[in-house]
Amino acid sequence: MKLDRITSLLDDPGPFATAYAEVSRAQEDGDTLAELAARAAHDELVDQGAPASVAEQVRDRLAASTHRPAPVSRCVVASERGVLLDELTAVHRAHPRHTWDVLPDLADWVQDASLVVPYVLALVDHQGGKVQTFADGGPQPDREAEVTDDSDHVQRVSAGGWSQARWQRSTEEVWARNAGEVVEEIRRQVTNGPSLLVLAGDVRSRQLVEGELQNLPADVVQLDRGGRAEDGGDEALENEIREVLRGQLIASRLDRLHELGQQLGRGDRMAVGVRDVAEAFVRGQVDTLYLDPVQSAEHELDPAAYPGLAFGAVQVTGPVQADRALIAAACLTDADVITAGTEHLFGTPVAAVLRWNQAG
């Protein structure tokens, strides 16, 4: 997972109030429960030393409705300069986490956010299609566009007019033109967006669209169902999409863990353990940070022992939890972060694959 969207957090000198809690309102008394949870976050942050004004901002964000179906959890980070991060994840989080500290406490959120597979969904038919970007796991698209040709080519051809061959050729030209416009919209949404396209709808239209997707910077998965006329009610389509996303996530995780295993086996381009990984960050070598959120939190890292290890505008003057320090370092050095249990990280709570051009 790339942490680009939270890098700006470290432009603030902190300290930071971090709250990550489930904010679903599916139960009959959901509003009351959400309000109680928000107050509990406020009280715990104040008990830890957060200014009341900062704790109040966190409380208000947690109490605000997300207008999303359950499950939904919310991660809020605030400082004395205001709310710096407000992110939703479509997960059930049984145990809320509230922290007032010199660095943001983001390991749990990073773990859940990394389970989201962003994708572009294109539902196509002979009149055009609907193209939607789903970036954060929520049920509503972050971006949406519809391509529609309202002309009814069949009704516009009189019974005694064009020959069947001419009618067919003209109809296919319209379908091809509509498919071309859908392809243009797909390219717009994939550019600087998700690298997965899910293509569903009319089989002939899917074939026309796929035939124009050469050099698309995304993987393309075709589904056999789905269409715009279904008005979002096709549960089978939703289930099929979920299976695709699950497969993509598993494959990606396995590939990354396989990469880690290969580097461990060769003994090069690797850093293992908090000390080695911190030193690799100082040298700017870390390409991918592998981290067990639970086990790494049991280790401390003192930046004074690693001259050159910086955290943006934040001045860390004593030991901090290793997970917070290493995630912050990953933010500032454009490193990927992969979360997994120690048992999947070959027995270490922290490891890193190093960059080719700087290892050595």
N, C-alpha and C positions, 0 to 999 in steps of 0.2 A: 504494500500500500504506500503510495506517495503521500507525503504530508504537506504538500504545497499550500493547501487551504488554511493550515494553522501556523505556517511559518511566521506570519505577521504578529502572532501572539507575543513573540520574543522581542518585538520592537518596544514593548512595554516593560519597564523595569520591575514590575511586580511590587509586592507579592501578590499571589493569585488565590482567589476562591474558586474551587472547582466542585461542581455538583453533577453527579450522573445518577439518574433515577428513572424508574418507570413512571410514566405520566398518563397511562391509559385511563379512559373513562368509560369502559364498556359496562361496568357494573351499574346497578340502579342508583347507588349512592356514589358514583364515580367522581362527581364534582367535589363532594365533601372529602373523599379520600385524597384527591389531588391537592386540595387546599391544606389538609393536615400534613401531607408529605412535604409540601413546600415550606410550611412553618417549621417542621422538624429540621429541614436543611438549614434554614435561617438560624435556629437556635444552636445547632451543632457547630456551625461556622463561627458564630459569635463566641461560643465556649472555647474554640481553638484560637481565638484572638483576632478574628476578622472584624473590621469596623462595621458598625450596624448598617451604615449606608451601603456598603458592598454586599452584605448579607441580604439586605432588603431587595437589591436588584436581582440577586440570584433567586430569591423567593418568588418575586413577581414573574420571572420568566418561567419557572417551574409550574406556577399556578395557571399560566395562560393556556388556553385550549389550543391543541395542535390541529384540530379538525381532521384527525386521522383515526382509522379503525385500530383496535388493539391487535397485536401488541405494539406499543411505541414507547421508547425511552428518550430522555433528553439530557444532553450534556451542555452545561453552561459554565463558562469561565468568565470571571469578572475581576477587575481590580478597582482601585480608587478612581481610575479614569473612565470606568463604565464597563458595560458588557462587551467582551472581546470575542466570544465564541458562543454560538447557540445552534447546536446540531441535533438532529433527530435520527434515531435508528429504529428499524422495525424489529425489535427484539424484546423479549420479556427479561427484565432484570430484577430478580427477586430481592437483592440486597443493594440498597442505595449506597453511594459513596460520596462523602463530603469532606473536602480538604482545604485548609488554609496553609499555604506553603510558599516558599521562595520560587518554586517552579510549578507549572500546571501539572495536575495529576491525571494523565490521559491514557494510561495503559489499558484500562478496561474499555474505554470508548474506542481506542484504536483496534482492540481485539474484535469488538462487535462491528465496527465500521468496515473492517477488512472482509467481513462475510458478505458484504453487498457487492453484487456484480452489476455494474452499470451496463445498460444496453439501449440500443435503438430498436424500436418495434415498427415494422412497416406492414400494414394491413392493406392489401391491394386487390383491385378488381378492374374490370374493363373500363370503368369511368375514371380511374385514378387511384387514389389511396390516401390513407392517413399515416403520417410518420410522427412518432413520438419518442422522446428521449426520457428514459427513467434512470436517473443518476444516483439516487440515494436510497433506493429500496422502498420508497413510499408508493401508495396505490395511484397517486396522481402524477401525470407526466410533468417534468420540469420544462419541457419544450414540446410544442405540438404544432403541426401544420397539416392542412388537408388540401389535396389536389383533386379537383372534381370537374368533370366535363358533363354538364347538364343536358347536352344534346342526346336525343334518343335516335340513334342512327337507323334502327329498324323501322320506326314509325315514319321517318322522313322519306322512305323509299316507297313509291307507289307500286301497286301490284303489277302494273303493266309497263313500268319504267325500266330502270337499269337491269342488265342481265345479272344472273346470280354471281357470275365471276367478278363483274365490276363492283357489285354490292359488297362481296366478300373482301375484295382488295381495298375498297374504301374504308370498310369497317376495321380491317386490320391496321390500316394507316392511323386511324383515330386511336385505337388501342395502343399502338406503338408510340404515338405522340404523348398520350397520357402516361405511359410507362416511363418515357424519357423525362417527363416533368417530375415524376416520383423519384427517379434516380437522382436528379439534381437536388431534390430536397434531402434525400438520404445522405448524399455527399456533404451537404451543408451541415447536417446534424452530426455526422461522424467526424468531420474535421474538428480537431481540438476537443472531441467528445469521446463517448464510449468506443471501444474497439471490438464490440460485438453487435452484429445486426441479426435480429430475428425476423424472418420474412414469412408472412402467412397470408392466406386468402385464396382467391381463385387460382387454380393451377396454371392456366394459360398465362394469366397476368404475372404470376410469380416467375414463370420462365422468361417472359419478356424483360422483366426488371433484372433478373439475375444475369441475363445475357449482356446487360449494359454496365455491370459492376466491376469491370476489369480494373485492377490496380486500386481497388477500394482498400484503405488502410484499416480493415476490420475483418474479423472472422464472420462468415455468413452461415447461419443455420436456418434451413427451411422447415416449416411446419405444414402439416397437411390440412389444417383447419383454420378457421378464423375469417372474419370479414367485417366490413364497416356496418353492415345492416344489423349485426347482432347486438348493437347498442351496449357493449360492455358486459353482456350477460352470459358469455360463453365460458362456463366454468371449466369445460374440458380444455379450452385454449389456455386459460390461466394455469391449469395444472401442467399442461405440456410446457409452457414457458418456465414454470418453476423447475421442472425436471432438467430443462436445458441449462438454466442458471446453476443448478446444483452440480451438474456434470462439469460445467466450466470451472466452478470453484474448486472442485475436487481435483480436476486435472491440473489446474494452476498450482495448487498447494503441493501436489505430488511432484510436479516439475521442480519447484523451488526447493523442496526438501531433498530431492534427488541431487540437485546442484550442490547443496550443502554437504551431503554425504560424499559426493565425488571429491570435493575439495578437501574434506577431512581425510579421505583415503590417500590423496596425493601429498597432503601436508603443505601445500603452497596456496597462496592467495587466501589465507585463513587467519582469523584471530579468534581465540577461544577464551572465555572468561572475562569478567568485568575489567580487569587490568589491561589485558591485551587489546580488548575492543576499544577502551578509552584511549589508549596510545595510538591505535589506528585512526580514530577520529581526529586526534591532534595532527596527524600527518595527512589528513584529508583522503584517506584510503578507502573508507567504508563505502561499498556499493550497496550491500543489503545487510541490514541488522536483523538477526533472528533472536527473539526474546520470549521467554516464558514470563507473562505478567505477574504471576504469583511468586515464583521462585526468585526472580530478579529483584523483586521488591524487598526481599529479605537481606539483600546486600547493600552496602553503602559505598558511595564514591565521593572522595574529597577532591574537588577540582585543584586544590593547592598542590596535590601530588602530580598533576599533569599540566605543567605550564603550556599555555597555548590552547587549552580546552576552554572554549568560550560559549556563552549562552546568549548572544545578542546583547540587548540592553540590560539583561539581568546580571547582577553581581552576586555570585554565590560565595559566601565567606566561610562555609563549613561543610561537613559531610551532608549529603542528601541521598535519598533512595536512588539506587542505581537505575531502576526503570525510568524514573522521571528525567534523570540527567541524560541517559542515552537516547531517549526519544527526543528530547530537546536538541541534542547534538545531531540526530538524524534530520530533524527539521531544517537545521541551518546548513547542512552539507548536501542536501538533495539526495539522501539515501532512502531506499525502500525500507519498509519495516514489515517483517513477517512474524506473527505471533503464533506460538505453538507450545504445547507442553514439553517439559524437559525430556520426557520419554521419547518424544519425536525429534528432539534436538541432540540425540546421541549422548544424553546424560549431562549436558551443560545448560545452565539457565540463560546464557548469553553467548552468542557467536556472531561472526560477521564474515561475509565473503567480500574480498577486497577487489578494488578496481585494477584492471590489467595494466593500465598505463602508469600506475603509481606503485604497484606492488614490487617488492623486490629485495 
